[in-house]
Amino acid sequence: MDVRFESGFLTALRKHASIKKLVRKKVDMIIENPIAFGEPLKGNWQGFYSCPVKRNFIIVYLYCDVCRKKGDDSVVTCADCGETPDQTIKFVLLGPHDEAYMA
């Protein structure tokens, strides 16, 4: 599995360092089984998944294999989509539920 962390995710992780261990645990779980721990998003976030870290605090990520199989890659349009292997997880955002979707 190829795992990538977007700059927004890493910045938020530094900002919310107090829950770093919880985030690490959830990231490991997502890497193990990206479909089982995430909830598919809709609308402007079609193609992405969210996973709660703790109450009202989420991780937003993209699993390239499912994105392509569902045809969501035409909506998501990652700049590096052509070079990214199917078995890639991109951790995009981290934060309080309401703030994460505003990014």
Short mmCIF file of the C-alpha atoms (twelve columns), coordinates in Angstrom:
data_MODEL
# 
_entry.id   MODEL 
# 
loop_
_atom_site.group_PDB 
_atom_site.id 
_atom_site.type_symbol 
_atom_site.label_atom_id 
_atom_site.label_alt_id 
_atom_site.label_comp_id 
_atom_site.label_asym_id 
_atom_site.label_seq_id 
_atom_site.Cartn_x 
_atom_site.Cartn_y 
_atom_site.Cartn_z 
_atom_site.pdbx_PDB_model_num 
ATOM 1   C CA . MET A 1   0.000   0.000  0.000   1 
ATOM 2   C CA . ASP A 2   1.328   3.422  -0.979  1 
ATOM 3   C CA . VAL A 3   0.473   5.989  1.710   1 
ATOM 4   C CA . ARG A 4   0.666   9.728  1.126   1 
ATOM 5   C CA . PHE A 5   -0.011  12.633 3.459   1 
ATOM 6   C CA . GLU A 6   -1.117  15.927 1.919   1 
ATOM 7   C CA . SER A 7   0.315   19.138 3.360   1 
ATOM 8   C CA . GLY A 8   -3.069  20.184 4.816   1 
ATOM 9   C CA . PHE A 9   -3.251  16.942 6.777   1 
ATOM 10  C CA . LEU A 10  0.286   17.332 8.147   1 
ATOM 11  C CA . THR A 11  -0.324  20.967 9.098   1 
ATOM 12  C CA . ALA A 12  -3.505  20.000 10.966  1 
ATOM 13  C CA . LEU A 13  -1.668  17.156 12.707  1 
ATOM 14  C CA . ARG A 14  0.905   19.613 14.064  1 
ATOM 15  C CA . LYS A 15  -1.897  21.960 15.146  1 
ATOM 16  C CA . HIS A 16  -3.749  19.159 16.959  1 
ATOM 17  C CA . ALA A 17  -0.695  17.386 18.390  1 
ATOM 18  C CA . SER A 18  -2.597  16.461 21.562  1 
ATOM 19  C CA . ILE A 19  -4.479  13.734 19.665  1 
ATOM 20  C CA . LYS A 20  -1.539  12.522 17.613  1 
ATOM 21  C CA . LYS A 21  -1.661  8.999  19.092  1 
ATOM 22  C CA . LEU A 22  -5.370  8.671  18.317  1 
ATOM 23  C CA . VAL A 23  -4.786  9.881  14.763  1 
ATOM 24  C CA . ARG A 24  -1.920  7.415  14.303  1 
ATOM 25  C CA . LYS A 25  -4.128  4.550  15.476  1 
ATOM 26  C CA . LYS A 26  -6.904  5.514  13.034  1 
ATOM 27  C CA . VAL A 27  -4.433  5.992  10.174  1 
ATOM 28  C CA . ASP A 28  -3.056  2.495  10.802  1 
ATOM 29  C CA . MET A 29  -6.584  1.065  10.811  1 
ATOM 30  C CA . ILE A 30  -7.443  2.834  7.554   1 
ATOM 31  C CA . ILE A 31  -4.251  1.577  5.910   1 
ATOM 32  C CA . GLU A 32  -5.143  -1.962 6.973   1 
ATOM 33  C CA . ASN A 33  -8.643  -1.771 5.479   1 
ATOM 34  C CA . PRO A 34  -9.558  1.565  3.820   1 
ATOM 35  C CA . ILE A 35  -13.129 0.597  3.009   1 
ATOM 36  C CA . ALA A 36  -14.112 -0.837 6.409   1 
ATOM 37  C CA . PHE A 37  -13.231 2.236  8.472   1 
ATOM 38  C CA . GLY A 38  -14.338 5.032  6.193   1 
ATOM 39  C CA . GLU A 39  -17.680 6.437  5.184   1 
ATOM 40  C CA . PRO A 40  -18.018 7.455  1.516   1 
ATOM 41  C CA . LEU A 41  -18.739 11.146 1.135   1 
ATOM 42  C CA . LYS A 42  -21.159 12.770 -1.305  1 
ATOM 43  C CA . GLY A 43  -21.657 16.052 -3.103  1 
ATOM 44  C CA . ASN A 44  -18.558 18.232 -3.335  1 
ATOM 45  C CA . TRP A 45  -16.590 15.490 -1.552  1 
ATOM 46  C CA . GLN A 46  -17.607 12.650 -3.896  1 
ATOM 47  C CA . GLY A 47  -14.801 10.077 -4.091  1 
ATOM 48  C CA . PHE A 48  -13.453 10.838 -0.618  1 
ATOM 49  C CA . TYR A 49  -13.989 8.993  2.670   1 
ATOM 50  C CA . SER A 50  -14.196 10.241 6.232   1 
ATOM 51  C CA . CYS A 51  -13.312 8.419  9.422   1 
ATOM 52  C CA . PRO A 52  -13.918 9.748  12.935  1 
ATOM 53  C CA . VAL A 53  -10.872 10.076 15.181  1 
ATOM 54  C CA . LYS A 54  -12.942 11.028 18.182  1 
ATOM 55  C CA . ARG A 55  -16.235 12.750 18.720  1 
ATOM 56  C CA . ASN A 56  -16.713 15.401 16.011  1 
ATOM 57  C CA . PHE A 57  -13.082 15.129 14.794  1 
ATOM 58  C CA . ILE A 58  -12.407 13.444 11.441  1 
ATOM 59  C CA . ILE A 59  -9.847  12.278 8.919   1 
ATOM 60  C CA . VAL A 60  -10.696 12.802 5.239   1 
ATOM 61  C CA . TYR A 61  -8.885  10.521 2.802   1 
ATOM 62  C CA . LEU A 62  -8.937  9.180  -0.726  1 
ATOM 63  C CA . TYR A 63  -8.444  5.544  -1.755  1 
ATOM 64  C CA . CYS A 64  -7.364  5.613  -5.399  1 
ATOM 65  C CA . ASP A 65  -8.479  2.071  -6.281  1 
ATOM 66  C CA . VAL A 66  -12.111 2.677  -5.304  1 
ATOM 67  C CA . CYS A 67  -12.072 6.210  -6.706  1 
ATOM 68  C CA . ARG A 68  -11.153 4.857  -10.137 1 
ATOM 69  C CA . LYS A 69  -13.497 1.856  -10.017 1 
ATOM 70  C CA . LYS A 70  -16.464 4.092  -9.197  1 
ATOM 71  C CA . GLY A 71  -15.456 6.624  -11.850 1 
ATOM 72  C CA . ASP A 72  -15.007 9.321  -9.224  1 
ATOM 73  C CA . ASP A 73  -11.558 10.138 -10.643 1 
ATOM 74  C CA . SER A 74  -13.337 12.275 -13.259 1 
ATOM 75  C CA . VAL A 75  -14.737 14.396 -10.402 1 
ATOM 76  C CA . VAL A 76  -11.790 14.360 -7.972  1 
ATOM 77  C CA . THR A 77  -9.177  15.098 -10.666 1 
ATOM 78  C CA . CYS A 78  -5.968  14.688 -8.658  1 
ATOM 79  C CA . ALA A 79  -3.015  16.309 -10.393 1 
ATOM 80  C CA . ASP A 80  -0.934  13.141 -9.945  1 
ATOM 81  C CA . CYS A 81  -3.707  10.634 -10.749 1 
ATOM 82  C CA . GLY A 82  -1.931  9.225  -13.821 1 
ATOM 83  C CA . GLU A 83  1.231   8.373  -11.887 1 
ATOM 84  C CA . THR A 84  -0.451  7.151  -8.690  1 
ATOM 85  C CA . PRO A 85  -0.850  3.375  -8.212  1 
ATOM 86  C CA . ASP A 86  -4.341  2.003  -7.508  1 
ATOM 87  C CA . GLN A 87  -3.276  0.819  -4.041  1 
ATOM 88  C CA . THR A 88  -2.679  4.362  -2.776  1 
ATOM 89  C CA . ILE A 89  -4.306  6.101  0.167   1 
ATOM 90  C CA . LYS A 90  -4.033  9.878  0.325   1 
ATOM 91  C CA . PHE A 91  -4.720  11.438 3.723   1 
ATOM 92  C CA . VAL A 92  -6.106  14.838 2.784   1 
ATOM 93  C CA . LEU A 93  -7.578  16.608 5.818   1 
ATOM 94  C CA . LEU A 94  -7.785  16.334 9.580   1 
ATOM 95  C CA . GLY A 95  -9.871  18.417 11.928  1 
ATOM 96  C CA . PRO A 96  -13.163 19.165 13.610  1 
ATOM 97  C CA . HIS A 97  -16.045 17.928 11.471  1 
ATOM 98  C CA . ASP A 98  -17.428 21.345 10.510  1 
ATOM 99  C CA . GLU A 99  -14.009 22.890 9.799   1 
ATOM 100 C CA . ALA A 100 -12.672 19.966 7.759   1 
ATOM 101 C CA . TYR A 101 -15.370 20.268 5.121   1 
ATOM 102 C CA . MET A 102 -14.750 24.003 4.764   1 
ATOM 103 C CA . ALA A 103 -11.159 23.486 3.538   1 
# 
